[in-house]
């Protein structure tokens, strides 16, 4: 048995791939990773589609690129005759629908982690879900945007070993008292310009706060220019970083910024930062009335805000009144739910591959 994992982008931007490869390796199942090197990172993998892609390209150029990538995928799959393939993302699945229906009906796994093009092709997307052996989603919030006539299993965007380790430790919060200077961290893919600038403006040049923006994305260069042009002194910006350094950045902060715009795609998703916040015991800033905001409020995980108009005062009040024991107990309840979901997901994956 050999499996192909089809990624829609660079491996760097698909950290969830490790959830699958760990399960496959533990089960002794060989696999090939096939990805689109959109950013020219040249990461090692079994097969690489080398074609730079611009986020500013028009929709016709993007469609043509997906057609080319789909053709590349078909050639590789036919040549290697994989027993099963795992398709990540709605874009690839839609462009490969006829191929999947002909060659892999009820024998491929579909993994869904972001709302995207499928919202425009709902009938075809429903057909894709109906011919897959297993439909995996990364957030229960997606269910309200997906067909109700299908079954879904949840795969959280986190490492199960880190979840289990976090459950074993009794450390409540990285600091035992309110910090003298609150460090606010934005880490990972930096996509949302207006929301990040809104956070910056709410806390800029305030001696009580230090902001760190660690990572790269469509908005990162523009944010850096804004900080320089406006002479903002308490913001530190770092670009690409090794993933093995991520925990160090998180360990040296006080609160995670996950304040996102009010869009359906953002309202329903659980981000990598959300899990990092829970695992490492770092409170978070989220957007109110979204799935992340709802979890934040239900479990007392930080601040769920509508806007940033009084963010400085809210943060100072939060840390001055934070009960670290209650915070830790609440996050562990959620971690136990995530652990339970993981083992259900793992069993379903192995069942689909058997």
N, C-alpha and C positions, 0 to 999 in steps of 0.2 A: 504493500500500500504506500502510495506517495501522494501528498497533498500539495496543492498550490494555493498560496495566499496572495490575493490580488489587491494591492493598495492603490488608492487614488492619488497619492502624493509621495513626497519623500518620507523615509522611515522616521526621520527626526520629528516630523509632524504627526506621526501615527504611533505614539507610545503604547497604545492598546494592543499592538501586535504581540508584545511580550506576554500578554495574558494567554494568548493562543499558543505561542511557541513553547512556553513552559509546560502546558498540558500535553502538547504533542511529544515533546522530548521525554517527559516522564512516562508516557505510554509507549515509547519506542517507535513512534511514527515519524518517518522521514518527510521532509517538506521542502518546498522552494518558495522563497519570497520574490515576488515580482512587483516592481514599483516604478512610478513615473518620477524621474529626477527633474522636477519642475524648477528647483532652485540651484541646480548645478553643484550639488554637494558630493556627488560621486560616492555615495555610501556603498559598502560591499553588499552584494546580494546575488542570488542565483541568476536573475535576469533583470536588466535595467532598460527602461525606455528613456533615452537621452534626448530630451526636448525641453528647453527652457520655456517657462510660461509666465506671462505677465498678468498681474491682477487687473491691470488697466486695459487689457485687450478687449475688443468688442465681442459681442455674443457670438457672431459668426466665426470669428477666429477661434474662440473657445470650443465651439461645437466641432470645428474641423480638427482641432487638437484631440478631442475625445474620440472622434472617428478613427484617427490615426493610432491612438493608444489602444483602442478596442481591436483594431486589426492586428496590432503587435501581440496583444494578449491571445487572440485566437490562434495565431501561428505557433506561439510557444506552447499553448495547451494541447493543440493537435499533435505537435511534435513529441511531447513528453507523455501524452496519454494518461493524465492524472486520474486517479480513482475518484477523488473528490476535490472540489475547489471551494475556497472560502472567499466570498466577494464582500469587500468593504466599501460601503457607500452607495447611495442611490444612483449617482451619475454613471458609474461603471455598469451597474445592473441594468439600467435602462438601455444603454448602448449595446449591451450583450444579451438582451432579452431573447431574441430569436435563437441565438447560439445556445444559450442555457436551456431553452425549451426543447431544442432538438437533441442535444447531447447529454444534458445533465438534469433532466426532470426528476425532482424529488431526491436528488443526490448532490446538491450543493447547499452550503450554509450561507445565509445572508446576514451581514452585520451592519446595523444602522446606528449612527452616532450623531448625525446632524440633519436638520431639515434642509432640504435643498431643492433640486430640480423636480423631484417627485411630486411636489405640490402642484405642478403644472401638468403632470401626466398621471393623474390618480388612477385611471382605469388600467393603464399598462402596469403601473406600480402594484396594483392589487393582484394582477396576474402573476407578477414576479413573486410576490409573497406566497401565492397559492401553489407555485411549483417548486419552492425551496423545501429542503428537508427540515430546516430549522431557521426561525427568524429571531435574531438577537437584537436587543435594543439596549442602549446604555443609560436610559433614564425612563422612569415610569411616566414622566411628563409627556413623552412622545405619544402615548396611547391615545390622547385626545385628538391627535392629528393623523392617526393611522387607521386603517380599516378595522372595524370592530369584529369582523367575521374571521379574523386570524388569531393564532396563538403566538405569544411572545415570551421569551425568557430574558431576564435582565443580566447584563454583564457590566459591572461597574468599572469605571476608568481608574483602576488602582491595582496595586500589587498585593495579593492575598497575604504574602509573608509580612509585609509592612502592617497590614491590618491586624494580623494575629499578634505581632510584636507589640503594637500599640495597646491591644487588649490586655497583655500580660504586665505592662508597666503601670505603676501607680502614680507616676508623675502627672500632676494635674495640669500645670501650665509652666512654660519655660521660665517665667519670672514669678517670684513669690510675693511681689508687691507691685504697685503701679509704677511703670517706668518713668524716669525723669524726662526722657524724650521719647515720644511714641514713634516707632519705626513702622511705616506703611509700605508693604511690598506688593508690587505687581510683577508676576513672573510667568514666563511661558511665551505663547504667541501673542504679540501686541497688535490687536486688530481695531479697537474702537477708539478713534481719536477724540471725539467730543466728550465721552464719558471720562476718559483718562485726564483730559485737560480740565474738566470740571472738578475732579478730585484735586488736581494740582492747584487750581485757583483757590479752592476752599482752604488749603493749608499752606500756600506759598509764603516763603520767608517768615514763617511762624516758628519761633525758637522751640516750641513744644513738639514740633514734628520734623521727621526726616523721611523723605520719600525715596524709594528705590524702584526703578523700572528695569527689570532684568529679562532680556529676551529680544526677539526680533519678530517683525510682522509688518503688515501693510501700513500701520500707523506709526511705527517706531521712529522713523527718520523725521516725520512731520512733527511729532511730539518733541523730539530733541531740538529741532529748530525753534519751536515755540518757547521752550525753556531758555534757550540761549538768547533769543530776541527780546525776551521779557526780563532778562537778568534775574532769573529765579535761582536762588542760592542753595536751597535745601532739597534739591532733587538730584539724585545720582542715576545715570543711565548707563547700562551695560548691554551690549548686543548679544549675539549668540554665545552660549555658555555650554560647557560639557554637562551632560545630564547627571553625571556622578557628582557634580558640584551643587546640584539643586538643593539637596537636604541642608547643606551648609548655609546657603542663602536664607532658607526658611528658618533655620535654627537661630538666626541672628536678627529676627524681626519680631514685631509685636502683634501685627494684625495684617491679614491678607486682603488685598483689594480684588473683589470680584463684582464690582459695580458695573453692570452691563446696560445697554440700551433696551427699551421696551419694544422688542420685536418677538414674534412668535418663536423664531429659531432660538433666541436667547432665553425666552420665558420658560421653555420646556426642557432645556438641556442642563445636565450636571457637568460642570467643567473639571478639568484636572486640578485646578486650584482648590476647588471645593473639597476634593478628597485629600489633597495635601494639607489643607487646613485641619481637617478632622484627625488625620493620622498623626500629625506632628503636634497637635494640641495648640494650634495658633488660631485665635478667633478670626472672624471674617466680616468684611463689609459686602453685603449683597443688595440686590434690587428688590424692593418690596413687591408683593403680589406676583412673584415668579416662583418656580419650584424651589430654587435655591433660597429665596427669601422666606418661603414657607418653612423649609427645614430649619433655617436660621432661627426663626421665631419659635417654632415648636420645641426645639431642643436647646434653646438658649445659647446658640453658637456664635453670637456676635451682634452686629447691627444690620437690620434690613431697612434701607432708606428709600424714600421716594425721590429725593433730590439731595444736593450737597449744600444747601443754603446754610445749614447750621452744623456742618459736619465736625468742625473743630470742637465745638461745645459738646456734641454728642459723644465724640471719642473720649474726651476728658472725663465726662460723666460715666461712661461705660467702664473705663479702667479704674476709676475711683470706687466703683460699686461692684466690681466683679467678684463673685464668690467662686473661687477656683475649684473648690471641691464639687459644687453643684455643676459647674461647667464640665468638669472631667467626667462625672457620673452620667451626664446627659449625652456627651459625645460617645461614651462607651456603649450606651444603649443603641445608638445609630450604627456604630461599628459592628455590633453583633448582628444587626439586620443585614448589613453589607456582607458579612462573612457567610451567613445563611444563604443569601442570594448567590454567592460565588459557587458554593458547592452544588447547588441546584443546577446552575449554568454548566459547571464542569461535567456533571453526570449527563446532561442533555447533549453536550458536544460529543462525548465518547459514545453515547448511544447512536447519534447521527452518523458517526464514522464507522460504526461496527457493521 
